[in-house]
């Protein structure tokens, strides 16, 4: 079974092929996510975990179309992003201390430690579902995601199959 972790960064997941633009600790294949070096319909599953928010919306669409291209018919996709609605709700609740306010702002705007750490797009459950459906995935679920590699606050994950 061929599973791609696209935009893997330093995260290595056993049984998955790490793909990243930069040669990081989790990267097995150095490649641009807009031109994956895999044949059409050759991959069983694709993970895009905290990638889309770092792309302009039009590039997010292109990245999902590229993931769809390499997926086999019926192949699985998993997309994780910060939950913008949850971040905004927490912000509007008026966090009292500086550390909480700073953490919320990092969740909304990204860590900003280098060029790739800025958030350029935002999603909530409805917009993420709509986007996946718009590019040809049948969405099987959208849920809160505190996954094994989450260090930030509010996240969601959507799953689907290539329709």
N, C-alpha and C positions, 0 to 999 in steps of 0.2 A: 504494500500500500504506500503510495507516494503522497506525503503531506508536506505542504510548504508553510513555513512561518515567515511571511513576507513583511519586511521592515522589522526584523527580529532584534536589531540592536545587540546588546550584550547577552540577551536571554537565550540560552540553549535549552531546548525541550527535547528530551529523548524520543526518538522515533520520528522527528520532524526535520526537514531540511531548512536551515536558516538562510534566508535571502535578505541581503541588505546592500545598500549603495556603498556603505563604508565597511572596511574589513574589521569587524568587531569580534568580540569573544563568542558570539552566538552565530556568526556568519559562516556558512559552508559555501555559498555561492554569492559572489559579489556581482550585483546586477541592479539596474534601474527597475523599479517596480512597474514602470510604464512599458517596459520591453523585456518581459521575463524570458529567459533562455530555455523555455520548455515548449514542446510541440502542442498544437491545438489538441484539446481533449486528452491530455496525457497524465493529469493529476487527479487524485482522488479527493483531496481536501485542501483548502486554503484558509490560513489564519491571517487576519490583518488586525493585530492587537495594538491598539493605540497608535494608529498610523494616519487614518483619515483626517483627524483634527489638525494635523500638521500640514495638510495640503489645502490649496485653494479649492473651492467647491467643484470647479470644472475638472481639476486634476483628481479629485476624489472619485468623480464619475469615471474618468479614464482608468484609474487604478482598479475599480471594480469591474469594468469591462475587460481589462487585461486578465484579472483573476478568473472571470467567467470564460474567457477564451481558452485558458489552459486547463480548466476543469473538464472532467468527463461528464457526459450527460448524467444527471442525478448526483453529481459530486457535491460535497458539502462545503459551505463557507461559514466562517465565524468572524464577526467584526465587533471589536470592542472599542468604545470611545468614552470620554467623560460625558456624564449626563448633565447637559447644560441647564435643564430645568431644575434639577436638584441643587446645582450650584447657585443659581439665581435665587431660589427659594431660601436657601441658607443665608445668602447675602442679605436678602430683604428682611430676614428675621433680626438683623442687626447684631452681628456677633460683637461681644463686648471687648474681647482682648485682641491685641495686635497679632499674636501668633495665629489665631483662627482666621482673622481677616486676610493675613498674608497667604495662608494655605488655600483659602478660597480663591484668591486672585491667581495663584499658581495653577489651580485647577481650571480656571476660565481662560487664562492667557498663556499657559505653559510655563515651564521652568525658566526659559530665556537664558540658559547658561551658554548656549551657542546657537547658531543659525537654525538648526533643526529642532530646537526646543520651543519654538513659538507656535501657538495654536492659531490657525488661520481660518478654521471652520468650527461650527458648533452644532451639536445634534442632541435631540432628545429621542425618546422611544418612537414617537410617531414619525419624525423626520428621517430617522435611520431606517425604519421599516419602509417608508415611502421610497427612499433612495434605492434600497435593495430591490424592491419590486420594479422600479422604473428601469433598472438595467437588466431585468430578466431573471431574477431569483424568486423562488417561492419561499417566503419567509415562514419558518417553522416555529420561531419564538423570539421574543425580546424580553430580557430579564435584567434585574440588578446584577451587577458583576463585581464581586470582591475577589476575583480569581487569585490563583497562587502567586502571581507576580505583581499584584496591585499594591502600591505604596501610597497612592493618592486617595482622595475621598470618594466621591460619588461617580460610579461608572455603570455603564450598561453594556450588554452584549446581545447581538442579534445573530441568529443562526438561520440558515436557509439551504436550499438545494438549487442546483442549476436546472431550471425548468426547460 
